[in-house]
Amino acid sequence: MTDISAFLASRRSVPARLLAPPLPDAAQLSTMLAAATRVPDHGKLEPWRMLVLTRPACQRLAALIDQIGTARGDDPERLAKTIAGFSGAHLIVAIVACPVEHRAIPAWEQHMSAGGVCLGLLNAAEAMGFRGNWLTGWPAVDHSFLTEGLGLSATEFVAGFVHLGTATDLPPDRPRPDPATKTVWVTS
């Protein structure tokens, strides 16, 4: 197995609550983002963009989540967990899916390309000695949060909030599926 194969076979996320400084600096993050955008992109539409959310932005967004969630009547315990995901964050990259009208390339395919950027960013971060976690939740698709908090258009949503930092702890890995139980070989 090559080094890259071993890396991919052992890649894992770290819970966002366990990510802290040191954070990637601007140059390191630029390198990660360049690697992350090397994804399948049928038609070269680039149907995604990235918003780098620093700690002050995360704090502002946590307050907005509190406001919107309270107004919606969300369960207080679940709301507190969603708020904590932003209030405790030091660096989040929001991967925004921004599908482009195209006669031959459907929106779902473009959404998958945005998801590829999320995974590419996780891989790039880990390859550079950092860790990450790809999260979504209701803020990723809530119109009020997206427009007021992130300035997105009505056709955009967040494919992933990718939390980045250094792991303060590394919990045990979760059980992984056996690929043989998930694979069917079609030979004719």
Secondary structure, DSSP 4 states (H G I P E B T S, - for coil): --HHHHHHHH-----GGGEESS---HHHHHHHHHHHT-S--GGG---EEEEEEEHHHHHHHHHHHHHHHHHHT--HHHHHHHHHHHHT-SEEEEEEE-----SSS-HHHHHHHHHHHHHHHHHHHHHTT-EEEEE-SGGGT-HHIIIIIH---TT-EEEEEEEEEEES--PPPPP---GGGG------
